[in-house]
Amino acid sequence: MIFVISGPSGSGKTTLRGRLLKDKELKPRLANPISFATRPKRLGEQNGKGYFFISEEKFQKKLKAKKILEWTEYLDYYYGTPKDFVETQLKKRKHLILCLDLKGAARIKQLYPKNTVTVFILPPSFAALGDRIGRRCKQTRQQEIAQRLRLAKKELLAASKFDYSVVNENLAQAVKDLKYIILKEIAR
Ligand code: 5GP
């Protein structure tokens, strides 16, 4: 199965994915492809952990060489899922967990319609989302915060197109909800 977690910037997708990957029961069964990204590293981010940070030129080369399964342009930067990793893990019969934007979620569903499960992460409120984006982007420009919020408004409208949605008000509860969805879908 491929579990795609989507939702607006600041909804907590990455934190949730991190928790699921540490879960004793899920850990041995889940693999997490690390995307390529051309955006600058944020303070505290390490290359090869959340992303492989590469130049736009390198990203274009990978696209040409068909090394990227799906990709998106988000606020002038490129993000893409490594194809080889996904294919190898699927051959090993591992389940995958991907954090993608809406375009990526739709593309993966199109590529693997039978075994993709999409989950939309909702913030408890729009104000809470604004707080989270603001806190995270402290070192980034005000302009970027405004752009991310504008995009989030549009993205929230897409929640109903997903197989599931989970409200991330309480982190522990949201992890439980996601774990329940994953185990249920694996067992089907
Ligand atoms: P951020 O800059 O906040 O890390 O990511 C911006 C957006 O790009 C988020 O919605 C994130 O989930 C999405 N994203 C990250 N990696 C990929 C990827 O490989 N493909 C797609 N389609 N979206 C991605």
Boltz pocket constraint, residues with backbone or C-beta under 6 A from the ligand:
constraints:
  - pocket:
      binder: B
      contacts: [[A, 5], [A, 7], [A, 8], [A, 9], [A, 13], [A, 35], [A, 36], [A, 39], [A, 70], [A, 71], [A, 72], [A, 74], [A, 79], [A, 80], [A, 81], [A, 99], [A, 100], [A, 101], [A, 102], [A, 103], [A, 104], [A, 105]]
      max_distance: 6.0
